[in-house]
Amino acid sequence: MRESSSKIQRRPIPLVSTIGGAVIQFFHPLLHFTGTAWVIVKSSRLLLNSAKRRLFQKLFNHQLYSTGVRALYINVVVGALIGVLMISRLYDYLPGEALENQFGSLFVLIVIRELGPLISGLILIARSGTAVTYEIGYLQLRGELGVLRGLGVNPAFILLLPVVIAFPVSLLIMFIYFDVVVFLSSYFMIWLSDPSARFAGLSMAVLQQIQTSELLINALKALLGGLMIGLVSIHFGLKVSKDHLSISNAISTSVTIQLAVFLALNVLLSYLAYSR
């Protein structure tokens, strides 16, 4: 009897089962993420109801204010520092007159194409992505999402959908904040070196370099980047368990994934748009 039981214990695991388990383990997070996105999309049908649409408008405005409008101060600080540093370094390589003549093309190339979307996305992840993961994770930990469902309230509609829509809009607003502040601080540095530099002249130099493609690519970066940051934040917030350390683990993993995917997305879109 002992001999037969030891044979059963030593029986090798079939290769098919091993491969199947590995495949399921690999695709399970993707399926969970897709399922979360689908639940949020389904909840958008409630917007057809006028009363629920008015409720959503209030929730969306609150989320947009918290995510986009209140990010003004940090965008101003970072944008001002970037503008000062950029012009200071460019003066090391270009004489003042040459810099003023090439300012428009350099500003579009450095700031509008790359630094604006990149730094704004990092600020959104640091400020709002972590906050959403914590808020959703806390509600999940306390079981309040289940309570809402029990009361007949759709938690995806009142908690998740406003985030998914507000994040892309907020990111686009942050692009504008950042670009304007960098331009103002850059002009200030140029004016300190050459008081004859005209604000209107430098403004027109930048506007003339901005093409429709620049605006479309920035809008696409805001749409896809903001959508990705919002969905990943929600996804890991919903994965919080009853363990008291699960919220901090969820935030850590969420930020890591957001940074990796957002940077890859920006590099890919810039490469596809400008590598010609």
N, C-alpha and C positions, 0 to 999 in steps of 0.2 A: 504493500500500500504506500509506504514511504517512497518506494522506488518510482511508482507511477506518478505520485504528486510532484516529485522532483523533476520528472520528465516534463510535466505540464508547466512547471515554473520556468524551466530552461527553454521552452519552445520559442524559437526566434520569431520576432515580429515581422509579418509579411512586408515586403518592400513596397507593395501598392499602398498599404495602410500608412506607412511612413511618409511616402510622397504625398498622399492625399492629405494627411495631417499638416504637412509643411505648407501645402498650397492653401489650405483653409486658414492656417495661421497667418500667412502672408496677405491674403486678400480680405481677411475679416475686418481690419481697421478701415480699409477702403469701402467695404460694403456698409459698415456702420456710418461712415462719413456721408456716403451717398444717401443712405436712409434718412439721416438728419436733414440733409438739404431738401429731400423730397417732402418730408413732413412740413418744412417751412414753406415750400412752394404751394403745397395743398392748402395751407392756412390762408394764403393770399386770396382764396375765393371768398372769404368773409368780407373783403373790401367791397363786394357788390351790394352789401347791406349798408344803407346810408348811416344808420346809427353807429354801426361798428366802424364805418369809415371815419366818422368824426372822432371816435375814440382813438383810432389808429393815428389820426393826424396829431392829436395831443401827445401821444406816446412818441411818435416820430420826431416832433419838434423838440421834445425834451431830450431825446437821444442825440439829435443833431446839435443842439446847444452844448450838451455835455461833451460830445466828441469833437466837433469841429470848431465851434465858436470859442469855447473856453481854452482851446489850444493856441489861441492867438499869442499869448504872452511868451510861450516857449518858442514859437516860430519866430517871433520878433527877436528874441535873445540870440537864438542860433543863427538866424539869417543875418543879423547885424555882424556877428563875429565872422561868419563865412565871407561876407562882403569885404570887411576890413582885411582879413587874411589874404583873400584872393588878389585884391589890388596891390597889396604890399608885396606879394610874391611876384606878380606880373611886372611890377616896376623893376625888379631885379634882372629881368630878361629883356624888357622892351623899354626904349626911351619914352618919355611922356607923350610926345606928339604921335608916335606910332601906336601907343596903347589907346589913345583917344580915337584914332582912325579905325582901329580894329576892335574897338570895344563892343560894338553891336554883335559881330560874329562870334567873338569870344564869349560874350554873355549867354547867347543862345546855345552855343556848343557846351559850355561848362555847367551853366545853372539850369536853364530851362529843360535841356535834354536829359541831363544826368543827375545833378545834385538836388534839384527841386523834388522830383519824384522819390529819389532814394531817401533823403533825410526826412521828408514828410512822412513817408511810410514807416521809417524807424520810430519817429515820434508817435505815430498812431499806434504802433505795436506796444511801445513802452507805456503810453498813457492809458489807452482805451482797451487794447486787446487783453492786457492783464486784468483790467477792472472787470470786463465782461466775463472772463473765465472764472474769476473769483465769485462774482454775483450769481452766475448760473450754478457754479459748483456748490456754493453755500445753500442755495435753494434745494439742490439735489440732495445734499447731505442731510438736510432737515426734513426731506420728504414733502416739501411744500408744492412741488410740481404735481405730485400725485393728488394732493389735496385740491388743487385748482381743477384738475381733471374731474375729480369727484363732485365738485360743485358745478360742473357743466361749463367751465371756462377753459378755452383753448389756450394753454400756456405758450404754444408756438406763435400764436397771433399777437399776444400782448407783450411777450418778452423777447422772442427771437426775431420775428419779422422786422420790427423797427431797427434792430441792430444791423441786419443784413442790408437794408436799404439805406440807412443813415451812414454807414461806414464809407461806401464809395463816394457819396456826396461830400462827406466831411474831408476825405482825402483830396478831392478836387479843390475844395475851398482852401485847404492847407497848402496846396501847390501855389495858389495865387498869393496867399500870405507870404510865403517864403520868397517867391520871385520878386515881389514888390519890395520887400524889406532888403533883400540882397542888392537890388538895384539902387535903392536910396543910400545904403551905406557905402556902396561902391562909388556912387557919384560924390558923396561927401569926401571920400579919400582922394579922388581925382581933383576935386575942387581945392582941397588943402594944398595939393602940389601945384595946381595951375588954376588960380582964381578966374581966369578968362574962360574956363570950360563952361559951356551952357547946358543947363538941364534939358531944355527942349531939344537941343541938337543930339545929345546922347540918347534921349528917349526915342527920337525918330530913328536913330541908327539901330536901336534894338528892334523897334516895330517893323522896320523894313526887312530885317533878317528873319522874322517869324513867318513861316509858311503855314498853309493849312494843314500840311502833314504833321507839323510839330504839335498843333493843337489836337489833332485826332489821336496821335500816339499818346499824348499826355492824358487825354480823356480815357483812352483804353487802359493805360496803366492805373488810373484812378479806379475805373470800374472793376477790372479784374483783381487788382491788388486789394482794394477795399473789401470786395466780396470775399476773397480768400481769407483775409485777416478776420473778418467777422465770422465766417463759417468755422474756421479752425478754433477760434476762441470759444464758440458755442459747443463745438464737438467735444473738446476736452473738458469743458465745464460739465457736460452731461455724463461724462465717464467717471465723475467723482463717486467714490464708494463711501461706506460708513466709517472708514479709517480716517482718523483726524489728520493724518499726514497727506491724505490723497489730494487735498486742495493745493497744497504747495507743490506736490509732484505734477499735478495737472497744469499749473501755471508755468512751471519750468519747461515741461515738454511742449506746451502750447507755444511759448515764446520761441523755443528752438526751431520748431517746425515752421512757424510764421516767418522767421528770419531767413531760413534756408529757401523756402518757396518764394518769398517776396523778392529776394535778391536774384534768384534764378529767373523769375518772371521778368524783372526789369532788364537784366542782361539779354535775355532772349528777344524781348520786344525791341530793344535798342539795336541789337544785331540785325534783326530782320528788317527794321525800318531804315537804318542809316548805313549799312554795309554795302555801299555801291559806289 
